[in-house]
Amino acid sequence: MTTAIIVQARMKSTRLPGKVMMDLAGKTVLEHVLTRLQTVRGADVICCAVPDASSSDPVATEAERIGVLVFRGSEEDVLDRYYQAAKMCGADRIVRVTSDCPVIDPFVCGEVIKLLKMSGADYACNNMPPSWPHGLDCEAITFKWLERSACEAIKKFEREHVTQYVRNHSDAKIANLSGPGKDVVHHRWTIDTPEDYAFFKMLWPRLPEGSASMDYRNILKIVEDDPTLAAINAGQDRFEGLKKSMAEN
C-alpha cells in the first residue's frame, strides 16, 4: 500500500502572486514545506502537483531541485490534477497539503495518515471542525474516494478545493484528528497575503534549530509569548478562499 503526499503549488495567487517562491531565511516557502514533508512517518512518496502552464515552470524546477516527484496538470481543475498525480504515483492513499504552509508539522501529518489507516475511514483530516492553528491543515483520502470524487464532482468549488466532495458526501466514512482546541484556532500560520509573509519574516529568526523548529508546540509558545507576532496577520478569514469559490457556483 503506497501513501503519497501530494502538494499543490503554483505561481498564480490572487492576493500574493509567487508566494511559494518567496524567500524565508534563504530558502523558498516551497522548500520549507517539502523538506518538512520528507520527514513524515508513514509516507512513501512526496509529489508536487504543479499546473502545466508555463507561468508555473519555476515551481516545477524548484520541486525537482529539492528532490521530489513533479506532476504537471490542470491549473483550474485541481481535483483532476490530484487524481492524475495519484495515478502517476501508484498511490493507495493520498495526503493533501497545500504549498503555502511553511511550518506544517510532520508529526501531525503522520498522525492523520495513521488515523486513516487505523480507523478504516475513507477520508481523515484535522479540521472538521478546526482545532489547530491555520497552517497545520492536513487531509488524507483513499484512492477509491479520490477517484470517485474526480469522476462525480461537478461543482466548481469541489474541483478547486479537491476534498469538498468527500467531506460532504453521506456515503463517506470520515475521521477527524482533534487538536489543542478553540483557544488556538485563531492563529494564522499560512501565507496568502503580504501580512502573512510579514508574520513569517518576523517569526523565522526566533525558531529553534533543527527538528525542534518543526514541532508546532514550539511555534505556539513563541507566538503566544509575544502577542505582537500574531497581531501582524490577525483578523483574516481562514475560509475566505472556499467561500469565494462556493459563491461562484
C-alpha positions as CSV (number, residue, x, y, z in Angstrom):
1,M,0.0,0.0,0.0
2,T,1.6,3.3,-1.1
3,T,0.9,6.5,0.7
4,A,1.7,9.6,-1.4
5,I,1.8,13.2,0.0
6,I,0.7,15.4,-2.9
7,V,1.4,19.1,-2.5
8,Q,-0.4,21.5,-4.8
9,A,1.7,24.5,-5.8
10,R,1.6,27.2,-8.5
11,M,2.9,30.7,-9.2
12,K,-0.5,32.4,-9.6
13,S,-2.2,33.7,-6.4
14,T,-4.9,36.4,-6.3
15,R,-3.5,38.2,-3.3
16,L,0.2,37.3,-3.2
17,P,1.5,36.1,-6.6
18,G,4.6,33.9,-6.5
19,K,4.2,33.3,-2.8
20,V,5.6,29.7,-2.8
21,M,8.9,31.0,-4.3
22,M,9.3,33.8,-1.8
23,D,12.4,33.7,0.4
24,L,12.3,32.7,4.1
25,A,15.7,32.6,5.7
26,G,17.5,31.7,2.5
27,K,15.0,29.1,1.3
28,T,11.8,29.3,-0.7
29,V,8.5,28.8,1.0
30,L,8.1,25.7,-1.1
31,E,11.4,24.2,0.1
32,H,10.4,24.6,3.7
33,V,7.1,22.8,3.0
34,L,8.6,20.0,1.0
35,T,11.6,19.3,3.3
36,R,9.3,19.1,6.3
37,L,7.1,16.6,4.5
38,Q,10.1,14.5,3.6
39,T,10.3,13.6,7.3
40,V,6.6,12.5,7.7
41,R,6.3,8.9,9.0
42,G,4.1,6.7,7.0
43,A,4.6,8.5,3.7
44,D,6.2,6.6,0.8
45,V,6.2,9.3,-1.9
46,I,6.3,13.1,-2.0
47,C,4.9,14.7,-5.2
48,C,4.4,18.3,-6.1
49,A,1.4,18.8,-8.3
50,V,2.1,21.9,-10.5
51,P,-0.1,23.4,-13.2
52,D,1.1,22.7,-16.8
53,A,1.0,26.5,-17.5
54,S,4.4,27.9,-18.4
55,S,4.0,30.5,-15.6
56,S,4.5,27.7,-13.1
57,D,7.7,26.4,-14.6
58,P,9.8,27.9,-11.8
59,V,7.8,26.0,-9.2
60,A,8.3,22.7,-11.0
61,T,12.0,23.4,-11.3
62,E,12.3,24.2,-7.6
63,A,10.4,21.0,-6.6
64,E,12.7,18.9,-8.9
65,R,15.8,20.6,-7.3
66,I,14.5,19.7,-3.8
67,G,14.2,16.1,-4.9
68,V,10.5,15.3,-5.0
69,L,8.4,13.9,-7.9
70,V,6.6,16.5,-10.0
71,F,3.3,16.1,-11.9
72,R,2.0,18.8,-14.3
73,G,-1.7,19.0,-14.8
74,S,-4.7,21.3,-15.0
75,E,-4.4,24.7,-13.3
76,E,-8.1,25.3,-12.6
77,D,-9.2,21.6,-12.1
78,V,-7.1,20.9,-9.0
79,L,-9.1,17.8,-8.2
80,D,-8.1,16.3,-11.6
81,R,-4.5,17.4,-11.0
82,Y,-4.5,15.4,-7.7
83,Y,-6.2,12.4,-9.3
84,Q,-3.8,12.2,-12.2
85,A,-0.8,12.8,-9.8
86,A,-2.0,10.0,-7.6
87,K,-2.2,7.6,-10.5
88,M,1.3,8.5,-11.6
89,C,2.5,7.8,-8.0
90,G,0.6,4.5,-7.8
91,A,-0.9,5.8,-4.6
92,D,-3.4,3.8,-2.5
93,R,-3.7,6.7,0.0
94,I,-3.3,10.3,-0.8
95,V,-2.3,13.0,1.7
96,R,-3.2,16.6,0.7
97,V,-1.1,19.5,1.9
98,T,-1.0,23.0,0.3
99,S,2.2,24.7,-0.5
100,D,1.6,27.9,1.5
101,C,2.1,26.3,4.9
102,P,5.9,26.6,5.7
103,V,5.5,25.4,9.3
104,I,3.5,22.3,8.6
105,D,4.2,19.8,11.3
106,P,5.4,16.4,10.1
107,F,4.2,14.6,13.2
108,V,0.7,16.0,12.9
109,C,0.7,14.8,9.2
110,G,1.8,11.4,10.3
111,E,-1.0,11.2,12.8
112,V,-3.5,12.0,10.1
113,I,-2.1,9.2,8.0
114,K,-2.2,6.8,10.9
115,L,-5.8,7.8,11.6
116,L,-6.9,7.0,8.1
117,K,-5.2,3.6,8.3
118,M,-6.3,2.6,11.7
119,S,-9.9,3.8,11.5
120,G,-10.7,2.3,8.2
121,A,-12.1,5.7,7.1
122,D,-12.4,6.9,3.6
123,Y,-11.1,10.3,4.5
124,A,-9.3,11.7,7.5
125,C,-8.3,15.2,8.4
126,N,-7.6,17.6,11.2
127,N,-10.0,20.4,10.5
128,M,-13.6,19.1,10.9
129,P,-14.1,21.2,12.9
130,P,-10.9,23.3,13.1
131,S,-9.0,22.8,16.3
132,W,-5.4,23.5,15.2
133,P,-3.7,26.8,14.1
134,H,-4.5,27.5,10.4
135,G,-1.4,26.3,8.5
136,L,-1.3,22.8,10.1
137,D,-4.1,21.5,7.9
138,C,-3.7,18.0,6.6
139,E,-6.1,15.6,4.8
140,A,-5.8,12.0,3.8
141,I,-8.1,10.1,1.4
142,T,-8.2,6.7,-0.1
143,F,-7.6,6.4,-3.8
144,K,-11.1,4.9,-4.3
145,W,-12.7,8.1,-2.9
146,L,-10.3,10.4,-4.7
147,E,-11.2,8.6,-8.0
148,R,-14.9,8.8,-7.2
149,S,-14.6,12.5,-6.4
150,A,-12.7,13.1,-9.7
151,C,-15.4,11.3,-11.6
152,E,-18.5,12.6,-9.9
153,A,-17.8,16.1,-8.5
154,I,-19.4,18.8,-10.8
155,K,-19.4,22.0,-8.7
156,K,-16.6,24.5,-9.3
157,F,-15.6,24.6,-5.6
158,E,-15.4,20.8,-5.5
159,R,-13.0,20.8,-8.4
160,E,-10.9,23.6,-7.0
161,H,-10.7,22.5,-3.3
162,V,-10.2,18.8,-4.0
163,T,-11.8,17.2,-0.9
164,Q,-15.0,19.1,-0.7
165,Y,-16.9,16.3,-2.5
166,V,-15.9,13.6,0.0
167,R,-16.2,15.9,3.0
168,N,-19.9,16.5,2.2
169,H,-20.9,13.0,1.0
170,S,-23.2,10.9,3.1
171,D,-21.6,7.7,2.0
172,A,-18.1,8.6,3.1
173,K,-16.7,7.4,6.4
174,I,-14.8,10.4,7.9
175,A,-12.4,10.6,10.8
176,N,-11.0,13.8,12.4
177,L,-7.8,14.3,14.4
178,S,-8.6,16.7,17.2
179,G,-6.1,19.3,18.1
180,P,-5.4,21.7,21.1
181,G,-8.8,23.3,20.7
182,K,-10.6,26.5,20.2
183,D,-8.0,28.6,22.1
184,V,-5.5,28.2,19.2
185,V,-7.6,28.2,16.0
186,H,-7.3,32.0,15.7
187,H,-3.5,31.6,14.9
188,R,-2.8,32.0,11.3
189,W,0.4,30.2,10.0
190,T,-0.2,30.2,6.3
191,I,0.9,32.6,3.5
192,D,-1.8,34.2,1.4
193,T,-1.3,37.9,2.0
194,P,1.5,40.4,2.4
195,E,0.6,40.5,6.1
196,D,1.1,36.7,6.3
197,Y,4.6,37.0,4.7
198,A,5.5,39.8,7.2
199,F,4.5,37.5,10.1
200,F,6.8,34.7,8.9
201,K,9.7,37.1,8.3
202,M,9.4,38.1,12.0
203,L,8.8,34.6,13.2
204,W,11.6,32.7,11.4
205,P,14.6,34.2,13.3
206,R,13.0,33.1,16.6
207,L,12.5,29.4,15.6
208,P,14.8,26.8,17.3
209,E,17.4,25.0,15.4
210,G,16.9,21.6,13.7
211,S,13.9,19.4,14.1
212,A,12.6,21.4,17.1
213,S,11.5,24.1,14.6
214,M,9.1,21.6,13.1
215,D,7.2,21.0,16.3
216,Y,4.1,23.2,16.3
217,R,4.2,23.4,20.1
218,N,7.5,25.4,20.0
219,I,6.0,27.8,17.4
220,L,2.8,28.2,19.5
221,K,4.9,29.1,22.6
222,I,6.8,31.7,20.6
223,V,3.7,33.3,19.2
224,E,1.7,33.2,22.5
225,D,4.7,34.7,24.4
226,D,4.7,37.7,22.1
227,P,1.1,38.7,21.1
228,T,2.5,41.3,18.7
229,L,3.6,38.5,16.4
230,A,0.1,37.1,16.0
231,A,-1.3,40.6,15.6
232,I,0.7,41.1,12.3
233,N,-1.7,38.9,10.3
234,A,-4.7,38.6,12.6
235,G,-8.3,39.1,11.6
236,Q,-8.3,37.2,8.3
237,D,-11.0,34.6,7.5
238,R,-9.4,31.1,7.1
239,F,-12.3,30.1,4.9
240,E,-12.2,33.1,2.5
241,G,-11.0,31.2,-0.5
242,L,-13.5,28.4,-0.1
243,K,-16.4,30.9,0.4
244,K,-15.4,32.8,-2.7
245,S,-15.2,29.6,-4.8
246,M,-18.6,28.5,-3.5
247,A,-20.2,31.8,-4.3
248,E,-19.1,31.4,-7.9
249,N,-21.1,28.2,-8.4
